[in-house]
Amino acid sequence: MELRQLESLIKLIDCNFSVSKAADEMFLVQSTVSQHLKKLEQELGTDLFIRRGKRLIGMTPIGDQVVKHARVTLASVKSIRAIGQDHINQDEGILRVCKPSRRDDLGATVEAGIQY
């Protein structure tokens, strides 16, 4: 099982079971998303979708369970990636150096600051 299969599954649901819209939003071709979904069903050995002809119209009860776990898994992956990104960026940040406002000779407020 691959993350991209789970991502395709969730995107498909978010796009109201439109494979072409899911593919567009993922910057993939429709056949790739269809392959992801087919391989996921093959690996699990069961149908995840309710079909009307070739069209996907909903989730089977097993499909609903898989979706719940897929959402949790993808959220965990996002958290893990954030941890890695925080580690990479730990030496980066914003330093602001400012001095208090003052009034110039004409009475206007002047602020000075430098941002690094």
KEVEXNU-160262 format. One record per atom (N, C-alpha, C): atom name; residue number from 1; residue in three letters; x, y, z. Coordinates in steps of 0.2 Angstrom, whole numbers, plus 5000, padded with zeros to 4 digits. Layout:
SITE drenza zamar rogu east north   up
SITE     CA   NUM  ala    X     Y    Z
...
% end
This chain:
SITE drenza zamar rogu east north   up
SITE      N     1  met 5004  4994 5000
SITE     CA     1  met 5000  5000 5000
SITE      C     1  met 5004  5006 5000
SITE      N     2  glu 5003  5011 4996
SITE     CA     2  glu 5007  5017 4995
SITE      C     2  glu 5002  5023 4997
SITE      N     3  leu 5006  5028 5000
SITE     CA     3  leu 5003  5034 5002
SITE      C     3  leu 4999  5037 4996
SITE      N     4  arg 5001  5037 4990
SITE     CA     4  arg 4998  5040 4985
SITE      C     4  arg 4991  5037 4983
SITE      N     5  gln 4991  5031 4985
SITE     CA     5  gln 4984  5027 4984
SITE      C     5  gln 4979  5030 4989
SITE      N     6  leu 4981  5031 4995
SITE     CA     6  leu 4977  5034 5000
SITE      C     6  leu 4975  5041 4999
SITE      N     7  glu 4980  5045 4996
SITE     CA     7  glu 4979  5052 4994
SITE      C     7  glu 4974  5052 4989
SITE      N     8  ser 4974  5048 4984
SITE     CA     8  ser 4969  5047 4978
SITE      C     8  ser 4962  5046 4981
SITE      N     9  leu 4962  5041 4986
SITE     CA     9  leu 4956  5039 4989
SITE      C     9  leu 4952  5045 4992
SITE      N    10  ile 4956  5048 4996
SITE     CA    10  ile 4953  5054 5000
SITE      C    10  ile 4951  5060 4995
SITE      N    11  lys 4956  5061 4990
SITE     CA    11  lys 4954  5066 4985
SITE      C    11  lys 4948  5065 4981
SITE      N    12  leu 4947  5058 4980
SITE     CA    12  leu 4941  5056 4976
SITE      C    12  leu 4935  5058 4980
SITE      N    13  ile 4935  5056 4986
SITE     CA    13  ile 4929  5058 4990
SITE      C    13  ile 4928  5065 4991
SITE      N    14  asp 4933  5069 4992
SITE     CA    14  asp 4933  5076 4992
SITE      C    14  asp 4930  5079 4986
SITE      N    15  cys 4931  5076 4980
SITE     CA    15  cys 4928  5078 4974
SITE      C    15  cys 4922  5075 4972
SITE      N    16  asn 4918  5072 4977
SITE     CA    16  asn 4912  5069 4975
SITE      C    16  asn 4912  5063 4970
SITE      N    17  phe 4917  5059 4971
SITE     CA    17  phe 4918  5053 4967
SITE      C    17  phe 4919  5055 4960
SITE      N    18  ser 4922  5061 4958
SITE     CA    18  ser 4924  5062 4951
SITE      C    18  ser 4931  5061 4951
SITE      N    19  val 4933  5056 4947
SITE     CA    19  val 4940  5054 4946
SITE      C    19  val 4944  5059 4942
SITE      N    20  ser 4940  5062 4937
SITE     CA    20  ser 4944  5067 4933
SITE      C    20  ser 4945  5073 4937
SITE      N    21  lys 4940  5075 4941
SITE     CA    21  lys 4942  5081 4946
SITE      C    21  lys 4947  5080 4951
SITE      N    22  ala 4947  5074 4954
SITE     CA    22  ala 4952  5072 4958
SITE      C    22  ala 4959  5072 4955
SITE      N    23  ala 4959  5069 4949
SITE     CA    23  ala 4966  5069 4945
SITE      C    23  ala 4968  5077 4944
SITE      N    24  asp 4964  5081 4942
SITE     CA    24  asp 4965  5088 4941
SITE      C    24  asp 4968  5091 4947
SITE      N    25  glu 4965  5090 4952
SITE     CA    25  glu 4967  5093 4959
SITE      C    25  glu 4974  5091 4961
SITE      N    26  met 4975  5084 4959
SITE     CA    26  met 4982  5081 4961
SITE      C    26  met 4987  5082 4956
SITE      N    27  phe 4985  5086 4950
SITE     CA    27  phe 4990  5087 4945
SITE      C    27  phe 4992  5080 4942
SITE      N    28  leu 4987  5075 4941
SITE     CA    28  leu 4989  5069 4938
SITE      C    28  leu 4984  5068 4933
SITE      N    29  val 4985  5063 4929
SITE     CA    29  val 4980  5061 4924
SITE      C    29  val 4975  5056 4927
SITE      N    30  gln 4969  5056 4924
SITE     CA    30  gln 4964  5052 4926
SITE      C    30  gln 4966  5044 4927
SITE      N    31  ser 4969  5042 4922
SITE     CA    31  ser 4971  5035 4922
SITE      C    31  ser 4976  5033 4928
SITE      N    32  thr 4980  5038 4930
SITE     CA    32  thr 4984  5037 4936
SITE      C    32  thr 4980  5036 4942
SITE      N    33  val 4975  5040 4943
SITE     CA    33  val 4971  5040 4949
SITE      C    33  val 4967  5034 4949
SITE      N    34  ser 4964  5032 4944
SITE     CA    34  ser 4961  5026 4943
SITE      C    34  ser 4965  5020 4945
SITE      N    35  gln 4971  5020 4942
SITE     CA    35  gln 4976  5014 4944
SITE      C    35  gln 4977  5014 4952
SITE      N    36  his 4978  5020 4955
SITE     CA    36  his 4979  5020 4962
SITE      C    36  his 4973  5016 4966
SITE      N    37  leu 4967  5018 4964
SITE     CA    37  leu 4961  5015 4967
SITE      C    37  leu 4960  5008 4966
SITE      N    38  lys 4962  5006 4959
SITE     CA    38  lys 4961  4999 4958
SITE      C    38  lys 4966  4995 4961
SITE      N    39  lys 4972  4997 4962
SITE     CA    39  lys 4978  4993 4965
SITE      C    39  lys 4976  4993 4973
SITE      N    40  leu 4973  4998 4976
SITE     CA    40  leu 4971  4998 4983
SITE      C    40  leu 4966  4993 4984
SITE      N    41  glu 4961  4993 4980
SITE     CA    41  glu 4956  4988 4980
SITE      C    41  glu 4959  4981 4979
SITE      N    42  gln 4963  4980 4975
SITE     CA    42  gln 4966  4973 4974
SITE      C    42  gln 4970  4971 4980
SITE      N    43  glu 4974  4976 4982
SITE     CA    43  glu 4978  4974 4988
SITE      C    43  glu 4974  4972 4994
SITE      N    44  leu 4968  4975 4995
SITE     CA    44  leu 4964  4974 5001
SITE      C    44  leu 4959  4968 4999
SITE      N    45  gly 4959  4966 4993
SITE     CA    45  gly 4955  4960 4991
SITE      C    45  gly 4947  4962 4992
SITE      N    46  thr 4945  4968 4991
SITE     CA    46  thr 4938  4969 4992
SITE      C    46  thr 4936  4976 4988
SITE      N    47  asp 4930  4976 4986
SITE     CA    47  asp 4928  4983 4983
SITE      C    47  asp 4927  4988 4989
SITE      N    48  leu 4929  4994 4987
SITE     CA    48  leu 4929  5000 4992
SITE      C    48  leu 4923  5004 4990
SITE      N    49  phe 4921  5004 4983
SITE     CA    49  phe 4916  5008 4980
SITE      C    49  phe 4910  5005 4978
SITE      N    50  ile 4905  5009 4979
SITE     CA    50  ile 4898  5007 4975
SITE      C    50  ile 4899  5009 4968
SITE      N    51  arg 4897  5005 4963
SITE     CA    51  arg 4898  5007 4956
SITE      C    51  arg 4891  5007 4953
SITE      N    52  arg 4890  5011 4948
SITE     CA    52  arg 4885  5011 4944
SITE      C    52  arg 4888  5011 4937
SITE      N    53  gly 4888  5005 4934
SITE     CA    53  gly 4892  5004 4928
SITE      C    53  gly 4899  5005 4929
SITE      N    54  lys 4903  5010 4926
SITE     CA    54  lys 4910  5011 4927
SITE      C    54  lys 4910  5017 4932
SITE      N    55  arg 4905  5020 4934
SITE     CA    55  arg 4905  5026 4938
SITE      C    55  arg 4905  5024 4945
SITE      N    56  leu 4909  5028 4949
SITE     CA    56  leu 4909  5027 4956
SITE      C    56  leu 4904  5032 4959
SITE      N    57  ile 4900  5029 4964
SITE     CA    57  ile 4894  5033 4967
SITE      C    57  ile 4894  5034 4974
SITE      N    58  gly 4898  5030 4977
SITE     CA    58  gly 4898  5030 4985
SITE      C    58  gly 4903  5025 4987
SITE      N    59  met 4903  5024 4994
SITE     CA    59  met 4908  5019 4997
SITE      C    59  met 4904  5013 5000
SITE      N    60  thr 4907  5007 5000
SITE     CA    60  thr 4905  5002 5003
SITE      C    60  thr 4906  5002 5011
SITE      N    61  pro 4903  4999 5015
SITE     CA    61  pro 4904  4999 5022
SITE      C    61  pro 4912  4998 5024
SITE      N    62  ile 4915  4993 5020
SITE     CA    62  ile 4922  4992 5021
SITE      C    62  ile 4926  4998 5019
SITE      N    63  gly 4924  5001 5013
SITE     CA    63  gly 4927  5007 5010
SITE      C    63  gly 4926  5013 5015
SITE      N    64  asp 4921  5013 5019
SITE     CA    64  asp 4920  5019 5024
SITE      C    64  asp 4925  5018 5029
SITE      N    65  gln 4926  5011 5031
SITE     CA    65  gln 4931  5010 5037
SITE      C    65  gln 4938  5012 5034
SITE      N    66  val 4940  5010 5028
SITE     CA    66  val 4946  5011 5025
SITE      C    66  val 4948  5019 5025
SITE      N    67  val 4942  5023 5023
SITE     CA    67  val 4943  5030 5023
SITE      C    67  val 4945  5033 5029
SITE      N    68  lys 4941  5031 5035
SITE     CA    68  lys 4943  5033 5041
SITE      C    68  lys 4950  5032 5043
SITE      N    69  his 4953  5026 5042
SITE     CA    69  his 4960  5025 5043
SITE      C    69  his 4964  5029 5039
SITE      N    70  ala 4962  5030 5032
SITE     CA    70  ala 4967  5033 5028
SITE      C    70  ala 4967  5040 5030
SITE      N    71  arg 4962  5043 5032
SITE     CA    71  arg 4962  5050 5035
SITE      C    71  arg 4967  5051 5041
SITE      N    72  val 4967  5046 5045
SITE     CA    72  val 4971  5046 5051
SITE      C    72  val 4978  5045 5049
SITE      N    73  thr 4979  5041 5044
SITE     CA    73  thr 4986  5039 5042
SITE      C    73  thr 4989  5045 5039
SITE      N    74  leu 4985  5049 5034
SITE     CA    74  leu 4988  5055 5031
SITE      C    74  leu 4989  5060 5035
SITE      N    75  ala 4985  5061 5040
SITE     CA    75  ala 4986  5066 5045
SITE      C    75  ala 4992  5065 5049
SITE      N    76  ser 4994  5059 5051
SITE     CA    76  ser 5000  5057 5054
SITE      C    76  ser 5006  5058 5050
SITE      N    77  val 5005  5056 5044
SITE     CA    77  val 5011  5058 5039
SITE      C    77  val 5012  5065 5039
SITE      N    78  lys 5007  5069 5038
SITE     CA    78  lys 5008  5077 5038
SITE      C    78  lys 5012  5079 5045
SITE      N    79  ser 5010  5076 5050
SITE     CA    79  ser 5013  5078 5057
SITE      C    79  ser 5021  5076 5057
SITE      N    80  ile 5022  5070 5054
SITE     CA    80  ile 5029  5068 5054
SITE      C    80  ile 5033  5072 5049
SITE      N    81  arg 5030  5074 5043
SITE     CA    81  arg 5034  5079 5039
SITE      C    81  arg 5035  5085 5042
SITE      N    82  ala 5030  5088 5046
SITE     CA    82  ala 5031  5094 5050
SITE      C    82  ala 5037  5094 5055
SITE      N    83  ile 5037  5088 5058
SITE     CA    83  ile 5043  5087 5063
SITE      C    83  ile 5049  5088 5059
SITE      N    84  gly 5050  5084 5053
SITE     CA    84  gly 5056  5085 5049
SITE      C    84  gly 5057  5092 5047
SITE      N    85  gln 5052  5095 5045
SITE     CA    85  gln 5053  5102 5042
SITE      C    85  gln 5055  5107 5048
SITE      N    86  asp 5052  5106 5054
SITE     CA    86  asp 5055  5110 5060
SITE      C    86  asp 5062  5109 5061
SITE      N    87  his 5064  5103 5060
SITE     CA    87  his 5071  5101 5062
SITE      C    87  his 5076  5104 5056
SITE      N    88  ile 5074  5104 5050
SITE     CA    88  ile 5078  5107 5045
SITE      C    88  ile 5078  5115 5046
SITE      N    89  asn 5072  5118 5048
SITE     CA    89  asn 5072  5125 5049
SITE      C    89  asn 5073  5128 5056
SITE      N    90  gln 5076  5124 5060
SITE     CA    90  gln 5077  5126 5067
SITE      C    90  gln 5082  5132 5067
SITE      N    91  asp 5087  5133 5062
SITE     CA    91  asp 5091  5138 5062
SITE      C    91  asp 5089  5144 5059
SITE      N    92  glu 5083  5144 5056
SITE     CA    92  glu 5080  5150 5053
SITE      C    92  glu 5075  5153 5057
SITE      N    93  gly 5074  5159 5056
SITE     CA    93  gly 5069  5163 5059
SITE      C    93  gly 5069  5170 5057
SITE      N    94  ile 5065  5174 5060
SITE     CA    94  ile 5065  5182 5059
SITE      C    94  ile 5067  5185 5065
SITE      N    95  leu 5072  5190 5063
SITE     CA    95  leu 5075  5194 5069
SITE      C    95  leu 5073  5201 5067
SITE      N    96  arg 5069  5204 5071
SITE     CA    96  arg 5067  5211 5070
SITE      C    96  arg 5071  5216 5075
SITE      N    97  val 5074  5221 5072
SITE     CA    97  val 5078  5226 5076
SITE      C    97  val 5074  5232 5075
SITE      N    98  cys 5071  5235 5080
SITE     CA    98  cys 5068  5242 5080
SITE      C    98  cys 5070  5246 5085
SITE      N    99  lys 5069  5252 5084
SITE     CA    99  lys 5069  5257 5090
SITE      C    99  lys 5063  5260 5091
SITE      N   100  pro 5062  5263 5097
SITE     CA   100  pro 5055  5266 5098
SITE      C   100  pro 5054  5272 5093
SITE      N   101  ser 5047  5273 5092
SITE     CA   101  ser 5045  5279 5088
SITE      C   101  ser 5048  5285 5091
SITE      N   102  arg 5049  5290 5087
SITE     CA   102  arg 5051  5297 5089
SITE      C   102  arg 5047  5302 5085
SITE      N   103  arg 5047  5308 5087
SITE     CA   103  arg 5044  5313 5083
SITE      C   103  arg 5050  5317 5079
SITE      N   104  asp 5048  5319 5073
SITE     CA   104  asp 5053  5323 5069
SITE      C   104  asp 5052  5330 5071
SITE      N   105  asp 5056  5334 5068
SITE     CA   105  asp 5055  5341 5069
SITE      C   105  asp 5048  5344 5067
SITE      N   106  leu 5045  5341 5063
SITE     CA   106  leu 5038  5343 5061
SITE      C   106  leu 5032  5340 5065
SITE      N   107  gly 5034  5336 5069
SITE     CA   107  gly 5029  5333 5074
SITE      C   107  gly 5026  5326 5071
SITE      N   108  ala 5029  5324 5065
SITE     CA   108  ala 5027  5317 5063
SITE      C   108  ala 5030  5311 5066
SITE      N   109  thr 5027  5306 5067
SITE     CA   109  thr 5030  5300 5070
SITE      C   109  thr 5034  5297 5065
SITE      N   110  val 5040  5295 5067
SITE     CA   110  val 5045  5291 5063
SITE      C   110  val 5047  5285 5066
SITE      N   111  glu 5046  5279 5063
SITE     CA   111  glu 5048  5273 5065
SITE      C   111  glu 5054  5270 5061
SITE      N   112  ala 5058  5267 5064
SITE     CA   112  ala 5064  5264 5061
SITE      C   112  ala 5064  5257 5063
SITE      N   113  gly 5066  5253 5058
SITE     CA   113  gly 5067  5246 5059
SITE      C   113  gly 5070  5242 5054
SITE      N   114  ile 5073  5237 5055
SITE     CA   114  ile 5077  5233 5051
SITE      C   114  ile 5075  5226 5052
SITE      N   115  gln 5073  5222 5047
SITE     CA   115  gln 5071  5215 5047
SITE      C   115  gln 5076  5211 5044
SITE      N   116  tyr 5078  5206 5047
SITE     CA   116  tyr 5083  5201 5044
SITE      C   116  tyr 5080  5194 5043
% end
